[in-house]
Amino acid sequence: MKTLVVYFSASGVTKRRAEEISNQVGGDLYEIVPTEIYTREDLDWTNNNSRSSVEMADKTSRPTIVNNPIDLNNYDKIVIGFPIWWGVVPHVVNTFIESNDLTNKELYVFVTSGTTPVESSIDDLKTTYPNLNFVNAIRIASESDIEEIKGWL
C-alpha cells in the first residue's frame, strides 16, 4: 500500500513541507484547493470581517473545494497537512475530510505554525471525527529541519 500526502496551503509554507514529506516517504501528493482562492485580505486574522475570520467563527462552515476526485483505495496511510487557523484545522480541510472516506486509514497530521502547538488541532480533529484513526501529529515550524521531520515519519 502507498502513502498519500494531502495538504492545504494558503501561503506556500505548508506546500513546501508537504513536498518534503512526500519525497521522504515516496508518497503521492494531493493539494486541497478551495474553489475561491484565499487572498491576503481574506487571510487577515486581525479583521473580524475577513473571509477566514468569518469562516472560522462558524464551526459548521465548509468552504467548497475544487473537485479533483481521488481514489483512496490504494492508500493505507494518509498524511494531512495544514496551517493552524485560530488554534485548529482550517474548515476547508474539514471539507476534504468529509468528502472522502478515510475510515480504516492511518492518518498522520502535520501543521505549520511558528508558535501554536499541534495539540489543539489534533484534539479538534479527534473530537470532530471520533471514528477516524489519527495516529500521530507534529508541528513543523520554519526552523524545523528535515531530520526532525524524518524522525516523525
C-alpha positions in Angstrom: 0.0 0.0 0.0 1.0 3.6 -0.5 1.1 6.8 1.3 -0.8 9.9 0.3 0.3 13.4 1.4 -2.7 15.7 1.4 -2.3 19.4 2.2 -3.9 22.8 2.2 -1.6 25.7 1.9 -2.6 29.4 1.9 0.8 31.0 1.6 3.1 28.2 0.3 4.7 27.2 3.6 2.6 24.1 4.1 3.0 23.2 0.4 6.8 23.2 0.7 6.7 21.0 3.8 4.2 18.6 2.1 6.6 18.2 -0.8 9.5 17.4 1.5 7.4 14.8 3.4 6.2 13.3 0.1 9.8 13.0 -1.1 10.8 11.3 2.2 8.1 8.7 2.1 7.8 8.3 -1.6 4.2 9.2 -1.4 1.8 10.8 -3.8 0.8 14.5 -3.3 -2.7 15.9 -3.3 -3.5 19.6 -2.8 -6.8 20.7 -1.2 -7.7 23.7 -3.4 -10.6 26.0 -2.3 -13.0 26.9 -5.1 -12.3 30.5 -4.2 -8.6 31.1 -3.5 -7.8 33.0 -0.3 -6.4 36.5 -0.9 -4.2 38.4 1.5 -7.3 40.3 2.7 -9.2 37.0 3.2 -6.4 35.8 5.5 -6.3 39.0 7.7 -6.8 37.4 11.1 -6.9 40.8 12.7 -10.1 41.7 10.8 -13.2 40.0 12.3 -14.9 40.5 8.9 -12.3 38.9 6.8 -13.3 35.7 5.0 -11.1 33.4 7.1 -12.3 35.1 10.3 -15.9 34.6 9.4 -15.4 31.0 8.3 -13.5 30.1 11.4 -16.1 31.7 13.7 -18.7 29.3 12.2 -17.9 25.8 13.2 -20.3 24.5 10.5 -18.6 26.4 7.7 -17.3 24.1 5.0 -15.8 26.1 2.1 -16.1 24.4 -1.2 -13.1 22.9 -2.8 -12.2 22.2 -6.4 -13.5 18.7 -7.1 -10.4 16.8 -8.0 -11.6 13.3 -7.2 -9.1 10.9 -5.7 -9.4 7.2 -5.3 -8.2 6.5 -1.7 -8.4 2.7 -2.1 -4.7 2.3 -2.8 -3.6 4.2 0.3 -3.4 2.9 3.8 -1.6 5.9 5.2 -2.6 9.4 4.7 -0.6 12.4 5.9 -2.7 15.6 6.2 -1.0 19.0 6.4 -2.4 22.4 7.0 -1.6 25.8 8.7 -3.2 26.3 12.1 -6.0 28.8 11.9 -7.5 30.1 15.2 -5.8 27.2 17.0 -7.4 24.5 14.9 -7.8 23.0 11.4 -9.0 25.4 8.7 -12.5 24.4 7.7 -11.5 23.9 4.1 -9.6 20.8 5.3 -12.8 19.6 7.0 -14.5 19.8 3.6 -11.9 17.4 2.2 -12.2 15.0 5.2 -16.0 15.0 4.9 -15.9 14.5 1.1 -13.7 11.3 1.3 -14.0 8.0 3.1 -11.0 8.0 5.5 -12.2 5.1 7.6 -9.6 2.3 8.1 -6.8 4.6 7.1 -3.8 5.6 9.3 -4.0 9.4 9.5 -0.9 11.4 10.3 -1.2 15.2 10.8 1.4 17.9 10.4 0.7 21.5 11.0 2.7 24.5 10.1 2.9 27.2 12.7 5.6 29.4 14.2 4.2 29.1 17.7 0.9 27.4 18.1 1.2 23.8 19.3 -0.3 21.0 17.4 -2.4 19.6 20.3 -5.4 21.8 19.9 -5.7 20.9 16.2 -5.4 17.2 16.7 -7.8 17.3 19.7 -10.3 19.2 17.5 -9.9 16.6 14.7 -10.3 13.7 17.1 -13.4 15.2 18.6 -15.0 16.1 15.2 -14.1 12.8 13.7 -14.1 10.2 16.5 -14.3 7.2 14.1 -11.1 8.1 12.2 -7.7 6.8 13.2 -5.4 9.8 13.9 -2.1 8.1 14.7 0.3 10.9 15.2 0.8 14.6 14.8 3.6 17.1 14.6 4.0 20.9 14.4 6.6 21.9 11.8 7.9 25.4 12.3 10.0 27.3 9.8 13.1 26.3 11.8 12.3 22.6 11.8 14.8 20.7 9.8 14.3 17.7 7.6 15.9 15.4 10.2 13.2 16.3 12.7 10.6 15.5 10.1 12.2 12.2 9.2 12.1 11.2 12.8 8.4 11.9 13.0 7.8 9.9 9.8 
